[in-house]
């Protein structure tokens, strides 16, 4: 019998044992879900724990499994308590219903299953029926008013908790497109009827917690009356210490959240000093417009043309890959000529749209909507530069240097538009466009039909691009800062862009869960530290993100570091192309060919050396792959 006392829920009285099991289940779940993720994140931050996001989710699943075992322990002790009640009183025959109901309760998960969160919520509600509803009514006796009060308050509290929780679960589900969440849950009509919004959700959830507290106390009162013991006996030393632990964890996370918010405010000031303006949507709009008037009608027309030309490229068979630097075959050039002939009118409209000044697009300033704007500019410029590179190849094959030079100028003019880009896609497209510009210059040099003035202009343009690399990386970091911090506004305010879907703003519930509040602020401060760097390579590498337990950072930075590496590659290519242009100019001045290399004279110091080779003389004229 002494060995049984090692069970944390064992006491001499079945009522106090069942109540302790109930308390231990709820509080132990609260504590492990609060402290275990905290220690994992702190250990990762200090460098002695490596826990990738998938592993973090697996750890949480094990913690929920442990909570389920504690729940089974609570239901077992509660079943034993009610079986003893039926055995002691005059309705002993009812005890024969207790254990069959318990066995049926054990078989419910296998009978119902659980494939999504809706079925999980239904399963939890059904599993709660025997200990919370059926057994009290079956064994309540003359104390049935207390049992009924416990059932009513518990049901009302669970319903009020499920309303915001169900909404939050729907908000976090994957969406088919940005700003278009999944269909609203069944509670939406009820929520719309109540008109809940903003701080109304705080009052709603506080009322739900008060109802659950009333259910907890009424359950204790009902069990105490059935056992004929004082009410205060239900709150023994073990129960009190469990509640002391809850209070300590709540206060601890509240203090840590306060400290983390101070750190976030300090980092925000550092970012403002780093970029010269606050990383907000309003400040970015003024920076993006640059005292110009946006023209959304122009970009709507660009979007329409982009859809048409994209469909034309997709449906035209045999078009060559624009990324291939090798000369196209005769058949591939014939396919390109056929394509340009069939879509001459559409391509003419496309080129005229990108000729001259290009106005900025409309930029939203509503917090939480920075990433909701369409990436029209990046997609359109990507298709446009691809077409211009094709046209340049066809013009060179037809010995039309003027048309080839015009195609190059159109390509460079369109790609320069993205230097004021407003999204990460614009940055990636700009890098692709600059590499296409270098491919175009290489093709023009290979043709040996450029004039001395054109060579000088190309060299001057490449020098300007090289100078712009560092400021443009700062611009990219500013875009990432505005967009990344805006994600927290979007999640905190639950902005979806759908008027028929009104989810609960998680920020309105932060006072009840300082653990989640601390986690969100820690995500924010970690992101700001990554963004307060000299260039994009200061962001975490994909390998570091793979070991990162912070979900938002892990999803936001997978391409940032690689984009910084692509800036280095572009700088190296520009340097090589400058050397090639200088050698071509030097060759024309000296009036001899650079082939073979044995005839190459000493090269003056004015010709730039590449990052891969200190000897500029090793570069061969006409070789695009050096």
Secondary structure as GFF3:
##gff-version 3
##sequence-region A 1 626
A	DSSP	three_ten_helix	2	6	.	.	.	ID=ss1
A	DSSP	alpha_helix	14	46	.	.	.	ID=ss2
A	DSSP	alpha_helix	53	88	.	.	.	ID=ss3
A	DSSP	three_ten_helix	92	94	.	.	.	ID=ss4
A	DSSP	alpha_helix	95	112	.	.	.	ID=ss5
A	DSSP	alpha_helix	117	129	.	.	.	ID=ss6
A	DSSP	pi_helix	130	134	.	.	.	ID=ss7
A	DSSP	alpha_helix	135	139	.	.	.	ID=ss8
A	DSSP	three_ten_helix	141	143	.	.	.	ID=ss9
A	DSSP	alpha_helix	144	172	.	.	.	ID=ss10
A	DSSP	alpha_helix	187	194	.	.	.	ID=ss11
A	DSSP	alpha_helix	199	227	.	.	.	ID=ss12
A	DSSP	three_ten_helix	231	234	.	.	.	ID=ss13
A	DSSP	alpha_helix	237	275	.	.	.	ID=ss14
A	DSSP	alpha_helix	281	289	.	.	.	ID=ss15
A	DSSP	alpha_helix	296	315	.	.	.	ID=ss16
A	DSSP	alpha_helix	330	342	.	.	.	ID=ss17
A	DSSP	alpha_helix	344	353	.	.	.	ID=ss18
A	DSSP	three_ten_helix	370	372	.	.	.	ID=ss19
A	DSSP	alpha_helix	376	397	.	.	.	ID=ss20
A	DSSP	alpha_helix	401	416	.	.	.	ID=ss21
A	DSSP	three_ten_helix	417	420	.	.	.	ID=ss22
A	DSSP	alpha_helix	424	447	.	.	.	ID=ss23
A	DSSP	alpha_helix	452	493	.	.	.	ID=ss24
A	DSSP	three_ten_helix	506	509	.	.	.	ID=ss25
A	DSSP	alpha_helix	514	531	.	.	.	ID=ss26
A	DSSP	three_ten_helix	536	538	.	.	.	ID=ss27
A	DSSP	alpha_helix	542	546	.	.	.	ID=ss28
A	DSSP	alpha_helix	551	556	.	.	.	ID=ss29
A	DSSP	alpha_helix	560	590	.	.	.	ID=ss30
A	DSSP	three_ten_helix	597	599	.	.	.	ID=ss31
A	DSSP	three_ten_helix	616	618	.	.	.	ID=ss32
###
